[in-house]
Amino acid sequence: MGWVTGIAVYFVVWWTVLFAVLPWGSHAPEEPEPGMAAGAPAKPRIGLKFLVTTGVAAVVWLIIYFIVTSGLISFRT
């Protein structure tokens, strides 16, 4: 796997993991402010979710990298 392919795979994995992590710990406020969407989270904590996403995506990318480079799955034949 080349470095460009590795970055592309990491980018796709990161976005996929982000959409899996976004709902974690999200709760609607008890009394939403006027003009606020009913389903908007009270405390989104997006920075923490980005950090968790980065870590989980790195682990998933490493697993993919080792599978591809070990030859368990060959994309050449």
N, CA, C and O of each residue as an XYZ file, in Angstrom:
308
protein
N       0.858     -1.166      0.000
C       0.000      0.000      0.000
C       0.903      1.228      0.000
O       1.758      1.385      0.872
N       0.703      2.090     -0.986
C       1.465      3.322     -1.061
C       0.958      4.350     -0.066
O      -0.095      4.173      0.546
N       1.721      5.432      0.089
C       1.328      6.425      1.092
C       0.082      7.192      0.661
O      -0.714      7.588      1.514
N      -0.109      7.412     -0.638
C      -1.315      8.104     -1.102
C      -2.545      7.227     -0.853
O      -3.580      7.714     -0.397
N      -2.425      5.945     -1.153
C      -3.524      5.014     -0.896
C      -3.803      4.924      0.600
O      -4.960      4.881      1.018
N      -2.751      4.896      1.399
C      -2.913      4.839      2.851
C      -3.660      6.044      3.396
O      -4.521      5.908      4.265
N      -3.330      7.226      2.883
C      -4.023      8.440      3.325
C      -5.483      8.411      2.881
O      -6.374      8.792      3.640
N      -5.726      7.959      1.655
C      -7.108      7.882      1.154
C      -7.942      6.902      1.980
O      -9.093      7.186      2.313
N      -7.361      5.756      2.305
C      -8.076      4.766      3.115
C      -8.338      5.327      4.511
O      -9.430      5.152      5.052
N      -7.342      6.001      5.098
C      -7.529      6.588      6.430
C      -8.640      7.635      6.403
O      -9.454      7.702      7.325
N      -8.676      8.450      5.353
C      -9.710      9.479      5.222
C     -11.105      8.862      5.195
O     -12.012      9.341      5.876
N     -11.276      7.808      4.418
C     -12.578      7.135      4.331
C     -12.940      6.483      5.669
O     -14.082      6.573      6.121
N     -11.967      5.831      6.294
C     -12.203      5.187      7.597
C     -12.558      6.239      8.645
O     -13.467      6.030      9.450
N     -11.843      7.374      8.642
C     -12.081      8.430      9.634
C     -13.518      8.934      9.539
O     -14.197      9.060     10.558
N     -13.994      9.228      8.316
C     -15.361      9.728      8.153
C     -16.396      8.683      8.544
O     -17.422      9.017      9.135
N     -16.135      7.429      8.221
C     -17.065      6.361      8.593
C     -17.160      6.240     10.110
O     -18.253      6.113     10.663
N     -16.020      6.278     10.771
C     -16.000      6.188     12.242
C     -16.651      7.423     12.850
O     -17.354      7.308     13.854
N     -16.438      8.602     12.269
C     -17.057      9.818     12.805
C     -18.577      9.682     12.856
O     -19.197     10.037     13.858
N     -19.177      9.171     11.784
C     -20.632      9.031     11.788
C     -21.099      7.971     12.780
O     -22.248      8.007     13.220
N     -20.236      7.038     13.134
C     -20.590      6.057     14.165
C     -20.446      6.652     15.562
O     -21.171      6.259     16.476
N     -19.520      7.597     15.738
C     -19.227      8.169     17.054
C     -20.141      9.359     17.376
O     -20.410      9.617     18.549
N     -20.614     10.076     16.382
C     -21.405     11.282     16.638
C     -22.580     11.101     17.599
O     -22.795     11.983     18.431
N     -23.343     10.031     17.539
C     -24.485      9.928     18.459
C     -24.123      9.579     19.902
O     -24.981      9.665     20.781
N     -22.886      9.192     20.167
C     -22.497      8.800     21.525
C     -22.674      9.968     22.498
O     -22.110     11.043     22.294
N     -23.439      9.756     23.524
C     -23.602     10.743     24.588
C     -24.409     11.969     24.205
O     -24.400     12.956     24.941
N     -25.090     11.942     23.104
C     -25.899     13.097     22.690
C     -27.293     12.999     23.293
O     -28.003     12.010     23.114
N     -27.659     14.042     24.004
C     -28.983     14.100     24.617
C     -29.590     15.458     24.311
O     -28.913     16.483     24.395
N     -30.849     15.460     23.960
C     -31.547     16.723     23.712
C     -31.738     17.461     25.026
O     -31.923     16.825     26.063
N     -31.698     18.788     25.007
C     -31.914     19.546     26.249
C     -33.352     19.391     26.747
O     -34.277     19.153     25.970
N     -33.511     19.530     28.051
C     -34.844     19.423     28.655
C     -35.771     20.512     28.116
O     -36.914     20.239     27.751
N     -35.271     21.742     28.071
C     -36.058     22.865     27.582
C     -35.259     23.572     26.490
O     -34.408     24.408     26.795
N     -35.518     23.250     25.225
C     -34.763     23.901     24.153
C     -35.061     25.401     24.070
O     -36.175     25.849     24.343
N     -34.038     26.156     23.688
C     -34.200     27.600     23.529
C     -35.035     27.877     22.279
O     -35.090     27.043     21.376
N     -35.677     29.028     22.222
C     -36.458     29.366     21.027
C     -35.555     29.393     19.784
O     -34.467     29.967     19.807
N     -36.022     28.768     18.713
C     -35.269     28.723     17.473
C     -34.293     27.569     17.388
O     -33.672     27.360     16.346
N     -34.145     26.811     18.473
C     -33.229     25.673     18.503
C     -33.961     24.426     17.998
O     -35.119     24.191     18.346
N     -33.279     23.640     17.183
C     -33.886     22.410     16.677
C     -34.163     21.453     17.836
O     -33.378     21.372     18.781
N     -35.261     20.742     17.761
C     -35.671     19.862     18.860
C     -34.673     18.731     19.098
O     -34.512     18.285     20.235
N     -34.007     18.265     18.060
C     -33.077     17.151     18.209
C     -31.635     17.566     18.403
O     -30.758     16.704     18.460
N     -31.355     18.864     18.508
C     -29.977     19.334     18.672
C     -29.461     18.952     20.057
O     -30.167     19.145     21.046
N     -28.246     18.414     20.146
C     -27.724     18.009     21.458
C     -27.426     19.213     22.340
O     -27.052     20.280     21.852
N     -27.598     19.025     23.649
C     -27.340     20.096     24.600
C     -25.846     20.401     24.669
O     -25.452     21.567     24.649
N     -25.016     19.371     24.749
C     -23.560     19.523     24.791
C     -22.969     18.565     23.760
O     -22.781     17.386     24.060
N     -22.673     19.043     22.557
C     -22.214     18.131     21.504
C     -20.827     17.538     21.742
O     -20.555     16.432     21.276
N     -19.938     18.241     22.454
C     -18.579     17.767     22.759
C     -17.878     17.258     21.489
O     -17.326     16.158     21.472
N     -17.910     18.071     20.441
C     -17.406     17.659     19.145
C     -15.894     17.460     19.162
O     -15.382     16.593     18.454
N     -15.172     18.246     19.958
C     -13.716     18.083     20.039
C     -13.332     16.705     20.567
O     -12.440     16.052     20.026
N     -14.005     16.271     21.619
C     -13.754     14.940     22.176
C     -14.116     13.862     21.163
O     -13.414     12.858     21.041
N     -15.194     14.068     20.446
C     -15.609     13.083     19.440
C     -14.611     13.011     18.296
O     -14.375     11.930     17.757
N     -14.011     14.153     17.908
C     -12.966     14.137     16.884
C     -11.741     13.369     17.366
O     -11.137     12.620     16.598
N     -11.370     13.547     18.636
C     -10.213     12.818     19.185
C     -10.485     11.319     19.241
O      -9.624     10.521     18.870
N     -11.652     10.932     19.693
C     -12.019      9.513     19.744
C     -12.048      8.934     18.333
O     -11.566      7.825     18.102
N     -12.611      9.684     17.394
C     -12.680      9.239     16.000
C     -11.280      9.022     15.437
O     -11.037      8.031     14.749
N     -10.364      9.933     15.720
C      -9.000      9.821     15.222
C      -8.320      8.574     15.775
O      -7.640      7.861     15.037
N      -8.496      8.307     17.055
C      -7.895      7.117     17.654
C      -8.469      5.820     17.125
O      -7.728      4.898     16.784
N      -9.784      5.747     17.058
C     -10.433      4.527     16.572
C     -10.107      4.310     15.094
O      -9.863      3.180     14.672
N     -10.101      5.382     14.310
C      -9.776      5.266     12.887
C      -8.331      4.807     12.692
O      -8.044      4.053     11.762
N      -7.427      5.251     13.553
C      -6.029      4.810     13.459
C      -5.917      3.309     13.709
O      -5.182      2.615     13.007
N      -6.640      2.811     14.700
C      -6.608      1.378     14.995
C      -7.201      0.580     13.835
O      -6.635     -0.434     13.426
N      -8.332      1.030     13.307
C      -8.962      0.336     12.177
C      -8.045      0.381     10.957
O      -7.924     -0.611     10.239
N      -7.392      1.535     10.715
C      -6.485      1.657      9.579
C      -5.289      0.714      9.733
O      -4.857      0.099      8.758
N      -4.755      0.597     10.945
C      -3.641     -0.328     11.174
C      -4.052     -1.771     10.893
O      -3.278     -2.534     10.315
N      -5.248     -2.143     11.292
C      -5.743     -3.494     11.007
C      -5.843     -3.708      9.503
O      -5.417     -4.744      8.992
N      -6.405     -2.730      8.791
C      -6.499     -2.831      7.332
C      -5.110     -2.906      6.716
O      -4.877     -3.714      5.817
N      -4.190     -2.081      7.184
C      -2.824     -2.059      6.653
C      -2.147     -3.419      6.814
O      -1.534     -3.924      5.874
N      -2.256     -4.004      7.993
C      -1.623     -5.300      8.230
C      -2.271     -6.411      7.410
O      -1.578     -7.323      6.958
N      -3.560     -6.353      7.213
C      -4.231     -7.355      6.371
C      -3.759     -7.244      4.926
O      -3.487     -8.257      4.281
N      -3.661     -6.024      4.418
C      -3.252     -5.822      3.029
C      -1.791     -6.187      2.820
O      -1.458     -6.861      1.846
N      -0.910     -5.748      3.724
C       0.523     -5.997      3.536
C       0.925     -7.424      3.875
O       1.952     -7.896      3.386
N       0.154     -8.125      4.691
C       0.515     -9.494      5.057
C       0.194    -10.488      3.943
O       0.753    -11.585      3.908
N      -0.691    -10.114      3.050
C      -1.056    -11.007      1.965
C      -2.236    -11.906      2.291
O      -2.556    -12.805      1.512
N      -2.893    -11.683      3.429
C      -4.094    -12.469      3.755
C      -5.155    -12.287      2.679
O      -5.836    -13.232      2.284
N      -5.276    -11.056      2.220
C      -6.184    -10.763      1.104
C      -5.325    -10.160      0.007
O      -4.680     -9.132      0.213
N      -5.314    -10.786     -1.139
C      -4.507    -10.300     -2.239
C      -5.382     -9.534     -3.225
O      -6.416    -10.025     -3.678
N      -4.951     -8.343     -3.539
C      -5.663     -7.536     -4.514
C      -4.996     -7.615     -5.884
O      -5.423     -6.936     -6.818
N      -3.967     -8.425     -6.012
C      -3.197     -8.526     -7.247
C      -3.611     -9.705     -8.124
O      -3.330     -9.696     -9.323
N      -4.265    -10.709     -7.567
C      -4.604    -11.891     -8.369
C      -6.010    -11.841     -8.883
O      -6.447    -12.761     -9.574
